[in-house]
Amino acid sequence: MRSHNPAAFMNNPDTHSGVSNAKLGVWLFLASEIMLFATLFTSYIVLRMAASTWPWGWDVLNVPLATLNTAILISSSVTIVMAYAKAYDGDKGGFQKWMAATLLLSLGFLVIKGFEYGHEFALGIGPHTSVFYAIYFTMTGLHGLHILGGIAVNGGLLYMSTVDEHWRNPLFLGRVEGAGLYWHFVDIVWIFLFPALYLL
Amino acid sequence: MSTNNDAQHDKHRPNVGLYVKVFLALMALTVVTVVISKFHLPRGQAVALGLFVALIKASLVGALFMHLWGENKVVHKMLFITAAIAALTILPILDFVLLARRITSPADVSSQHPGEAHAGEKGGE
């Protein structure tokens, strides 16, 4: 069991705003990420409206694999929030189990995306093929990089939980919460990417 | 004795039952999104419906997984400012694209120059 009281941590924000510095920092970072993806979605809309023809996603992309990836990412959002719940209760074993599940699901997402990309590259399809594929590879590629970043952070937290000094640190719960916020954001981006590129 | 600290503690306590319900709702909505696409609706309707379902899913994740429901007002204000700045910078671009599209569409050209264009020659998408 962790020695600190999570309520004490949650109720002692280190800013006058009532939000801890760490959480405020994560939200500011996510705000910048929102702007980044908003500009990309705008580019997608502008390019799509300006194009004389635009393919239906289900004609040119692998919808079943993308649907499976959507289910995987949604599941990983649940496993990371369960990991947070276990960290909150000071249950180290439970935290490690759910965080490991999150990591496995994230890796599964990347493997499936790798299959998709591999198949497309084998057919000679790349960002150079058309405007549709240019925006498809840009958006899914950037999202994939965010998944990689999330894997690094979540893997780091899983490792830190094995070191007593980190696990007992009162800041650890805030770190898990921050990582969870980031991961949910990555999930939300995919929630919009999936219909925009694959189904519409 | 029930203290303010206890109440705060309960407020922040993760609700596992709720997370499972949200997970099931997200999975169901994913199926709905795919099923909608199978109907091969006209593009406008398909986009509107698809994005509407995506918006519901994103709201569920944001409100309940990210705990925006009941989050500190500072975070709400920050996200509102972000959305406002995004809208202020993006909407003029979209407006320009829509305007450019309208004034170059065959229907619009024919309405401005009835003698030169052939109305209804190309009916958009």
Chai-1 contact restraints between the chains, C-beta under 6 A:
chainA,res_idxA,chainB,res_idxB,connection_type,confidence,min_distance_angstrom,max_distance_angstrom,comment,restraint_id
A,A7,B,N5,contact,1.0,0.0,6.0,A-B,restraint_1
A,A7,B,H9,contact,1.0,0.0,6.0,A-B,restraint_2
A,M10,B,H12,contact,1.0,0.0,6.0,A-B,restraint_3
A,N11,B,Q8,contact,1.0,0.0,6.0,A-B,restraint_4
A,S17,B,V74,contact,1.0,0.0,6.0,A-B,restraint_5
A,G18,B,N72,contact,1.0,0.0,6.0,A-B,restraint_6
A,V19,B,N72,contact,1.0,0.0,6.0,A-B,restraint_7
A,V19,B,V74,contact,1.0,0.0,6.0,A-B,restraint_8
A,W27,B,V75,contact,1.0,0.0,6.0,A-B,restraint_9
A,W27,B,M78,contact,1.0,0.0,6.0,A-B,restraint_10
A,A31,B,T82,contact,1.0,0.0,6.0,A-B,restraint_11
A,I34,B,T82,contact,1.0,0.0,6.0,A-B,restraint_12
A,M35,B,A86,contact,1.0,0.0,6.0,A-B,restraint_13
A,A38,B,A86,contact,1.0,0.0,6.0,A-B,restraint_14
A,T42,B,I90,contact,1.0,0.0,6.0,A-B,restraint_15
A,V46,B,V97,contact,1.0,0.0,6.0,A-B,restraint_16
A,M49,B,V97,contact,1.0,0.0,6.0,A-B,restraint_17
A,T67,B,V34,contact,1.0,0.0,6.0,A-B,restraint_18
A,T70,B,T30,contact,1.0,0.0,6.0,A-B,restraint_19
A,I74,B,L26,contact,1.0,0.0,6.0,A-B,restraint_20
A,S77,B,F65,contact,1.0,0.0,6.0,A-B,restraint_21
A,V78,B,Y19,contact,1.0,0.0,6.0,A-B,restraint_22
A,V78,B,F23,contact,1.0,0.0,6.0,A-B,restraint_23
A,V81,B,Y19,contact,1.0,0.0,6.0,A-B,restraint_24
A,V81,B,F65,contact,1.0,0.0,6.0,A-B,restraint_25
A,A85,B,P14,contact,1.0,0.0,6.0,A-B,restraint_26
A,A85,B,V16,contact,1.0,0.0,6.0,A-B,restraint_27
A,Y88,B,P14,contact,1.0,0.0,6.0,A-B,restraint_28
A,L181,B,M66,contact,1.0,0.0,6.0,A-B,restraint_29
A,H184,B,V61,contact,1.0,0.0,6.0,A-B,restraint_30
A,H184,B,F65,contact,1.0,0.0,6.0,A-B,restraint_31
A,H184,B,M66,contact,1.0,0.0,6.0,A-B,restraint_32
A,D187,B,V61,contact,1.0,0.0,6.0,A-B,restraint_33
A,I188,B,A58,contact,1.0,0.0,6.0,A-B,restraint_34
A,I188,B,V61,contact,1.0,0.0,6.0,A-B,restraint_35
A,I191,B,A54,contact,1.0,0.0,6.0,A-B,restraint_36
A,I191,B,K57,contact,1.0,0.0,6.0,A-B,restraint_37
A,I191,B,A58,contact,1.0,0.0,6.0,A-B,restraint_38
A,F192,B,A54,contact,1.0,0.0,6.0,A-B,restraint_39
A,P195,B,T33,contact,1.0,0.0,6.0,A-B,restraint_40
A,P195,B,G50,contact,1.0,0.0,6.0,A-B,restraint_41
A,P195,B,A54,contact,1.0,0.0,6.0,A-B,restraint_42
A,L199,B,S37,contact,1.0,0.0,6.0,A-B,restraint_43
A,L199,B,G50,contact,1.0,0.0,6.0,A-B,restraint_44
A,L200,B,A46,contact,1.0,0.0,6.0,A-B,restraint_45
A,L200,B,V47,contact,1.0,0.0,6.0,A-B,restraint_46
A,L200,B,G50,contact,1.0,0.0,6.0,A-B,restraint_47
